[in-house]
Amino acid sequence: MIHARSTQRIVSIVILMSLAGCLHPYGKPVPPDLAVGMRERVDLSAPPSAYRRVDPETANRMIAHFAAADAEPTGPRRDVLVLSGGGTFGAFTAGVLVGWSQTGTRPMFDCVTGVSTGALVATLAFLGPEYDNTLAQIAVSVNAKKIYRLRRPVSILWSASVASSEPLEKLIDSVVDAKLLGEVAKRHAEGRRLYVGTTNLEAKQLVVWDMGAIASRGNAEALKLFRTVLLASCAIPGFFAPVPIEVEIDGQRYTELHVDGGASASMFLRWPEIPPALAAEMQRQVQEGHRPLTGSNLYIIVSGKLFADASPVRLGFVPVAGSSLTSLLYAEARGDLYSLFTGSLVSGTKYHLTSLPQDFSVNPDATSFDAGDMRRLFDEGVRIGKLPNPWRTMPPGPEISEQTIPRAGVRFATPEKVGPPAQKQ
């Protein structure tokens, strides 16, 4: 997931902010702890019980009833892991995987997908718990200097980015060597799949790379492309320069420009290929009303929160645009989670989602890569991963604090301060 605070930081560096000190909030902003979504509020202008929130258990019972239609697996059972991006917040995902391994219940995934920071984490997760030490080392030892180098303010005017990704490129090269490439190829030969997403700037679409197929070629060119794809997937637009990738079409050589996969999809799912004979059998089951992937599991780890933290907004171009973009990107991520959930219902796959707790205090800048922040995020991930059941089985929305209800006016009260019913306005 590309966090808008990162984009806001980019714009802040480029745009002269000499007038920023003259800008103030319009009126008195609502304190973050009273903002909608953080705690329940009572609409004093609405008739009693006019807009009731839905009991989350109602949705859970509906899903349980729907899932009971195919209690027994009718096709191949798969365990799939989907990882979002998130810059600094990738340390949380790494922690969840490490904590999960410590419980002894982490499966060997049949397929792993990732974008942005999640692309590098996905590569290590695909290889199994034996690479947990590498995951942990990256999460707790990486700092901003090992990820990027800010350009001089003057040079930004004729550069394609605010920062150079050369340090990140060196980090990827140190992790992805010939041995790792061989391990990915070995698992690909076993039928397991690793997919990484980038965004083609010209086509303005998600490009899904079969990293196991690339690794299987096993030569220097394959190693270079593998590393290049990971770098491109992490290239936050504007912050890092687009990564050129040479392609050949009808014998002619061209250059594509690729950036962060999160610019086109905050996360994505692609199942491993199914042999033709089995695919035909699954199609027959679908026609008979069965769900061929019953018994399979979809695990999703979001690097960050499902809802952005509330905060006052200053009346200036950069903060207003940044806050609006934050809302848009979080909504896009939740939309992707809904799509994955819908697909799970149709196919019979069990849906498992975990994310950073809403009440966990964070630095919203996903490009800070502060060592202390990353350590805290990693430790929280380990704690979550070690829980007996860290997963929610529903997409964001059903929980009481996540539901949106109509407003009948502009007078509200917290439940503990509700007095006699007010006259309707």
C-alpha positions as CSV (number, residue, x, y, z in Angstrom):
1,M,0.0,0.0,0.0
2,I,1.4,3.4,-0.9
3,H,0.8,5.7,2.0
4,A,-0.3,9.2,1.1
5,R,1.8,10.7,3.9
6,S,4.8,9.6,1.8
7,T,3.3,11.4,-1.2
8,Q,2.6,14.4,1.0
9,R,6.3,14.4,2.0
10,I,7.4,14.4,-1.7
11,V,5.1,17.3,-2.5
12,S,6.3,19.2,0.6
13,I,9.9,19.0,-0.6
14,V,9.1,20.1,-4.1
15,I,6.6,23.0,-3.3
16,L,7.8,26.1,-1.6
17,M,6.2,26.2,1.8
18,S,7.1,29.8,2.8
19,L,3.4,30.6,3.5
20,A,2.7,27.5,5.5
21,G,3.2,29.3,8.8
22,C,0.2,31.5,8.0
23,L,-2.2,28.7,7.6
24,H,-4.3,27.6,10.5
25,P,-7.1,25.0,11.0
26,Y,-10.6,26.4,10.1
27,G,-12.3,26.6,13.5
28,K,-11.7,24.1,16.2
29,P,-11.0,20.6,14.8
30,V,-12.6,17.5,16.3
31,P,-10.0,15.7,18.6
32,P,-8.8,12.5,17.1
33,D,-10.2,10.4,19.9
34,L,-13.7,11.8,19.2
35,A,-13.5,11.3,15.4
36,V,-15.9,9.0,13.7
37,G,-14.5,5.5,13.6
38,M,-12.5,5.9,16.7
39,R,-15.4,5.6,19.1
40,E,-19.2,5.3,19.0
41,R,-21.1,8.6,19.0
42,V,-24.8,9.3,19.4
43,D,-26.6,11.4,16.9
44,L,-28.8,13.8,19.1
45,S,-30.8,14.9,16.0
46,A,-32.0,11.4,15.1
47,P,-35.0,9.6,16.6
48,P,-34.1,6.9,19.1
49,S,-32.8,3.8,17.4
50,A,-33.4,5.4,14.0
51,Y,-30.1,4.1,12.6
52,R,-29.1,0.9,14.2
53,R,-25.7,-0.6,13.6
54,V,-25.6,-4.2,12.5
55,D,-24.5,-6.8,15.0
56,P,-21.2,-8.2,13.6
57,E,-22.3,-11.7,14.7
58,T,-25.2,-11.5,12.2
59,A,-22.7,-11.3,9.3
60,N,-20.6,-14.1,10.8
61,R,-23.6,-16.4,11.1
62,M,-24.6,-15.6,7.5
63,I,-21.1,-16.5,6.3
64,A,-21.0,-19.7,8.4
65,H,-24.4,-20.8,6.9
66,F,-23.1,-20.0,3.4
67,A,-19.9,-22.0,4.0
68,A,-21.7,-25.0,5.3
69,A,-23.0,-25.8,1.8
70,D,-19.6,-27.5,1.0
71,A,-18.3,-28.9,4.2
72,E,-16.0,-31.3,2.5
73,P,-13.3,-30.3,0.0
74,T,-14.2,-31.1,-3.6
75,G,-11.0,-30.0,-5.2
76,P,-7.3,-29.2,-4.5
77,R,-6.6,-27.6,-1.2
78,R,-4.4,-24.6,-1.4
79,D,-2.8,-22.2,1.2
80,V,-2.2,-18.8,-0.3
81,L,-0.6,-15.7,1.3
82,V,-1.3,-12.2,0.0
83,L,0.9,-9.3,1.3
84,S,0.3,-5.6,0.8
85,G,3.0,-2.9,0.6
86,G,3.6,-0.3,3.2
87,G,7.1,1.0,3.3
88,T,8.2,1.2,7.0
89,F,5.1,-0.8,7.9
90,G,6.6,-3.8,6.2
91,A,8.3,-4.5,9.5
92,F,4.9,-5.4,10.9
93,T,4.3,-8.0,8.2
94,A,7.8,-9.5,8.8
95,G,7.0,-9.7,12.5
96,V,3.6,-11.5,11.9
97,L,5.4,-14.1,9.8
98,V,8.1,-14.7,12.4
99,G,5.6,-14.9,15.3
100,W,3.4,-17.2,13.2
101,S,6.4,-19.5,12.6
102,Q,7.1,-19.7,16.4
103,T,3.6,-21.2,16.9
104,G,4.4,-24.1,14.6
105,T,1.1,-23.5,12.7
106,R,2.4,-21.5,9.7
107,P,1.8,-23.5,6.5
108,M,4.1,-24.0,3.6
109,F,2.3,-21.7,1.1
110,D,1.3,-22.9,-2.3
111,C,1.3,-19.4,-3.6
112,V,2.6,-16.0,-2.2
113,T,1.9,-12.6,-3.8
114,G,3.3,-9.2,-2.9
115,V,3.6,-5.6,-4.0
116,S,6.0,-2.8,-2.9
117,T,7.7,-3.7,0.4
118,G,5.5,-6.8,0.4
119,A,7.3,-8.0,-2.7
120,L,10.6,-8.5,-0.9
121,V,8.8,-9.9,2.2
122,A,6.8,-12.2,0.0
123,T,10.0,-13.6,-1.6
124,L,11.4,-14.6,1.9
125,A,8.0,-15.8,3.1
126,F,7.7,-18.0,0.0
127,L,10.9,-19.8,1.0
128,G,9.6,-20.7,4.4
129,P,10.5,-20.2,8.1
130,E,14.2,-20.9,7.5
131,Y,14.4,-17.4,6.1
132,D,12.8,-15.8,9.2
133,N,16.2,-14.7,10.5
134,T,16.7,-12.7,7.3
135,L,13.3,-11.2,7.6
136,A,13.9,-10.2,11.2
137,Q,17.3,-8.8,10.4
138,I,16.0,-6.6,7.7
139,A,13.1,-5.4,9.8
140,V,15.1,-4.4,12.8
141,S,18.4,-3.3,11.2
142,V,17.3,-1.3,8.2
143,N,17.2,2.5,8.4
144,A,16.5,5.3,6.0
145,K,20.2,5.5,4.9
146,K,19.9,1.8,3.7
147,I,16.8,2.5,1.7
148,Y,17.2,5.9,0.0
149,R,19.4,9.0,-0.4
150,L,17.6,12.3,-0.7
151,R,18.6,14.4,-3.7
152,R,19.7,18.0,-3.2
153,P,16.7,20.3,-3.4
154,V,17.9,22.1,-6.5
155,S,18.6,18.8,-8.4
156,I,15.0,17.7,-7.8
157,L,13.8,20.2,-10.4
158,W,15.4,18.1,-13.2
159,S,15.2,14.7,-11.6
160,A,12.6,12.0,-11.9
161,S,12.4,11.6,-8.1
162,V,13.0,13.1,-4.8
163,A,15.4,10.4,-3.7
164,S,17.8,7.9,-5.1
165,S,17.0,4.2,-4.7
166,E,20.6,3.1,-5.0
167,P,20.8,2.1,-1.3
168,L,17.7,0.0,-1.7
169,E,19.1,-1.6,-4.8
170,K,22.2,-2.6,-2.9
171,L,20.1,-4.1,-0.1
172,I,18.1,-6.2,-2.6
173,D,21.3,-7.4,-4.2
174,S,22.7,-8.4,-0.8
175,V,19.5,-10.5,0.0
176,V,18.8,-11.9,-3.5
177,D,21.8,-13.9,-4.5
178,A,22.3,-17.0,-6.7
179,K,21.6,-19.3,-3.7
180,L,18.2,-17.6,-3.0
181,L,17.4,-17.7,-6.7
182,G,18.1,-21.5,-6.7
183,E,15.8,-22.0,-3.7
184,V,12.9,-20.1,-5.4
185,A,13.5,-22.2,-8.6
186,K,13.4,-25.4,-6.5
187,R,10.0,-24.5,-5.0
188,H,8.7,-23.4,-8.4
189,A,9.5,-26.9,-9.7
190,E,7.4,-28.3,-6.9
191,G,4.4,-26.5,-8.2
192,R,4.4,-23.6,-5.8
193,R,4.2,-20.0,-7.1
194,L,5.6,-16.6,-6.2
195,Y,4.1,-13.6,-7.9
196,V,5.2,-9.9,-7.6
197,G,3.3,-6.9,-8.9
198,T,4.7,-3.7,-10.5
199,T,2.9,-0.9,-12.3
200,N,3.6,-0.2,-15.9
201,L,3.6,3.5,-16.2
202,E,2.8,3.7,-19.9
203,A,0.0,1.1,-19.7
204,K,-1.0,2.3,-16.3
205,Q,-1.8,-1.2,-15.3
206,L,-0.7,-3.9,-12.8
207,V,2.0,-6.3,-14.2
208,V,2.2,-9.7,-12.4
209,W,5.6,-11.3,-12.6
210,D,6.1,-15.1,-12.1
211,M,9.2,-14.9,-10.1
212,G,9.7,-18.7,-9.9
213,A,9.7,-18.9,-13.7
214,I,12.3,-16.2,-13.8
215,A,14.4,-17.9,-11.2
216,S,14.2,-21.2,-13.0
217,R,16.3,-19.9,-15.8
218,G,19.1,-19.8,-13.3
219,N,21.6,-17.6,-15.1
220,A,23.0,-14.1,-14.5
221,E,20.3,-12.5,-16.7
222,A,17.6,-14.1,-14.6
223,L,19.2,-12.9,-11.3
224,K,19.4,-9.4,-12.7
225,L,15.7,-9.4,-13.8
226,F,14.6,-10.9,-10.5
227,R,16.4,-8.1,-8.6
228,T,15.1,-5.4,-11.0
229,V,11.5,-6.5,-10.6
230,L,11.8,-6.3,-6.8
231,L,13.3,-2.8,-7.1
232,A,10.6,-1.7,-9.4
233,S,7.8,-3.0,-7.1
234,C,9.3,-0.9,-4.3
235,A,9.7,2.3,-6.4
236,I,7.3,4.7,-4.8
237,P,6.2,7.0,-7.6
238,G,7.8,10.4,-7.3
239,F,9.9,9.3,-4.3
240,F,12.0,6.9,-6.4
241,A,12.6,7.1,-10.1
242,P,10.8,4.6,-12.4
243,V,12.8,1.5,-13.1
244,P,13.5,0.8,-16.8
245,I,12.9,-2.8,-17.9
246,E,14.0,-3.8,-21.4
247,V,11.4,-5.9,-23.4
248,E,11.3,-7.4,-26.9
249,I,8.2,-7.3,-29.0
250,D,8.2,-8.8,-32.5
251,G,12.0,-8.7,-32.6
252,Q,12.1,-5.0,-31.6
253,R,13.6,-3.9,-28.3
254,Y,11.7,-1.4,-26.2
255,T,12.0,0.1,-22.7
256,E,9.1,0.0,-20.2
257,L,9.0,2.1,-17.1
258,H,7.8,0.4,-13.9
259,V,7.0,1.7,-10.4
260,D,5.5,0.5,-7.2
261,G,2.8,-2.2,-7.7
262,G,0.7,-0.5,-5.1
263,A,0.0,2.3,-7.6
264,S,-2.3,0.0,-9.4
265,A,-3.3,-2.6,-6.7
266,S,-2.7,-2.5,-3.0
267,M,-2.7,-6.3,-3.0
268,F,-3.6,-9.0,-5.5
269,L,-4.4,-12.7,-5.7
270,R,-3.5,-15.2,-8.3
271,W,-3.9,-19.0,-7.8
272,P,-1.2,-21.4,-9.0
273,E,-1.9,-23.0,-12.4
274,I,-4.3,-26.0,-12.4
275,P,-3.7,-28.9,-14.8
276,P,-6.2,-29.0,-17.7
277,A,-7.8,-32.3,-16.5
278,L,-8.3,-30.9,-13.0
279,A,-9.5,-27.6,-14.4
280,A,-12.2,-29.4,-16.4
281,E,-13.3,-31.3,-13.3
282,M,-13.5,-28.1,-11.2
283,Q,-15.6,-26.5,-14.0
284,R,-18.0,-29.4,-13.8
285,Q,-18.2,-29.0,-10.0
286,V,-19.0,-25.3,-10.4
287,Q,-21.8,-26.2,-12.9
288,E,-23.2,-28.6,-10.3
289,G,-23.3,-25.8,-7.6
290,H,-20.1,-26.9,-5.7
291,R,-17.2,-24.6,-4.8
292,P,-14.1,-26.3,-5.9
293,L,-11.6,-24.7,-3.5
294,T,-13.5,-25.6,-0.3
295,G,-10.9,-26.3,2.3
296,S,-8.4,-23.9,0.9
297,N,-7.1,-20.9,2.9
298,L,-6.4,-17.3,1.9
299,Y,-4.2,-15.5,4.4
300,I,-3.9,-11.7,4.0
301,I,-1.5,-9.5,6.0
302,V,-1.9,-5.8,5.6
303,S,1.2,-3.7,6.4
304,G,-0.6,-1.1,8.3
305,K,-4.1,-0.2,9.5
306,L,-7.4,-0.8,7.8
307,F,-8.5,2.8,8.5
308,A,-6.3,5.9,8.6
309,D,-5.7,7.6,11.9
310,A,-7.8,10.8,12.4
311,S,-5.9,14.0,12.7
312,P,-6.5,17.8,12.2
313,V,-5.9,19.2,8.7
314,R,-4.2,22.5,8.1
315,L,-5.7,24.7,5.3
316,G,-3.0,24.4,2.7
317,F,-2.6,22.7,-0.6
318,V,-0.2,20.0,0.6
319,P,-2.0,18.9,3.8
320,V,-5.5,19.0,2.1
321,A,-4.3,17.0,-0.9
322,G,-2.3,14.6,1.3
323,S,-5.3,14.0,3.6
324,S,-7.6,13.4,0.6
325,L,-5.1,11.0,-1.0
326,T,-4.8,9.2,2.3
327,S,-8.5,8.6,2.4
328,L,-8.5,7.5,-1.2
329,L,-5.7,5.0,-0.8
330,Y,-7.1,3.4,2.4
331,A,-10.5,3.1,0.6
332,E,-8.8,1.4,-2.3
333,A,-7.1,-1.1,0.0
334,R,-10.4,-1.9,1.7
335,G,-12.0,-2.3,-1.8
336,D,-9.3,-4.8,-2.7
337,L,-10.0,-6.6,0.6
338,Y,-13.7,-6.8,-0.3
339,S,-12.9,-8.2,-3.7
340,L,-10.7,-10.9,-2.2
341,F,-13.5,-11.7,0.3
342,T,-16.1,-12.0,-2.5
343,G,-13.8,-14.4,-4.4
344,S,-13.3,-16.4,-1.3
345,L,-17.1,-16.8,-0.9
346,V,-17.6,-17.9,-4.4
347,S,-14.7,-20.4,-4.4
348,G,-15.2,-21.8,-0.9
349,T,-11.9,-20.5,0.3
350,K,-11.5,-19.6,4.0
351,Y,-10.7,-15.9,4.4
352,H,-8.2,-14.8,7.0
353,L,-7.1,-11.2,7.4
354,T,-4.8,-9.5,9.9
355,S,-3.5,-5.9,10.1
356,L,-1.9,-3.5,12.5
357,P,-4.3,-2.7,15.4
358,Q,-6.2,0.6,15.1
359,D,-5.1,1.7,18.5
360,F,-1.4,1.1,17.9
361,S,0.5,4.4,17.9
362,V,2.5,4.9,14.7
363,N,4.5,7.5,12.7
364,P,2.2,7.9,9.6
365,D,5.2,8.6,7.3
366,A,5.8,5.2,5.5
367,T,9.1,6.5,4.2
368,S,10.7,7.4,7.5
369,F,12.3,4.0,8.0
370,D,13.2,5.0,11.6
371,A,14.9,2.1,13.3
372,G,13.0,2.6,16.5
373,D,9.6,2.7,14.7
374,M,10.5,-0.4,12.7
375,R,11.5,-2.3,15.8
376,R,8.2,-1.5,17.5
377,L,6.3,-2.5,14.4
378,F,8.2,-5.8,14.1
379,D,7.6,-6.6,17.8
380,E,3.9,-5.9,17.5
381,G,3.8,-8.1,14.4
382,V,5.5,-10.9,16.4
383,R,2.9,-10.5,19.2
384,I,0.0,-10.6,16.7
385,G,1.5,-13.6,14.9
386,K,1.8,-15.6,18.1
387,L,-1.8,-15.1,19.1
388,P,-3.9,-18.3,19.1
389,N,-6.2,-16.7,16.4
390,P,-4.9,-13.4,15.0
391,W,-7.2,-13.6,12.0
392,R,-10.5,-11.9,11.3
393,T,-12.8,-13.7,8.9
394,M,-14.6,-10.7,7.5
395,P,-13.3,-7.7,5.4
396,P,-13.3,-4.2,7.0
397,G,-16.8,-2.9,7.6
398,P,-18.9,-5.2,9.8
399,E,-17.4,-4.2,13.2
400,I,-19.3,-1.6,15.2
401,S,-16.6,1.0,15.0
402,E,-16.2,0.5,11.2
403,Q,-19.9,0.9,10.2
404,T,-21.1,4.1,8.6
405,I,-24.6,5.3,9.4
406,P,-26.5,8.3,8.1
407,R,-26.4,11.7,9.9
408,A,-29.6,13.5,10.8
409,G,-27.9,16.6,12.0
410,V,-24.7,18.0,13.5
411,R,-25.2,17.5,17.2
412,F,-23.5,14.4,18.8
413,A,-22.6,13.0,22.2
414,T,-20.5,10.2,23.4
415,P,-22.7,7.4,25.0
416,E,-21.5,8.2,28.5
417,K,-22.7,11.8,28.2
418,V,-26.1,11.2,26.5
419,G,-28.8,13.1,28.3
420,P,-32.6,13.3,27.6
421,P,-33.5,12.9,23.9
422,A,-33.1,16.2,22.0
423,Q,-35.7,17.7,19.8
424,K,-35.3,16.7,16.1
425,Q,-33.7,19.5,14.1
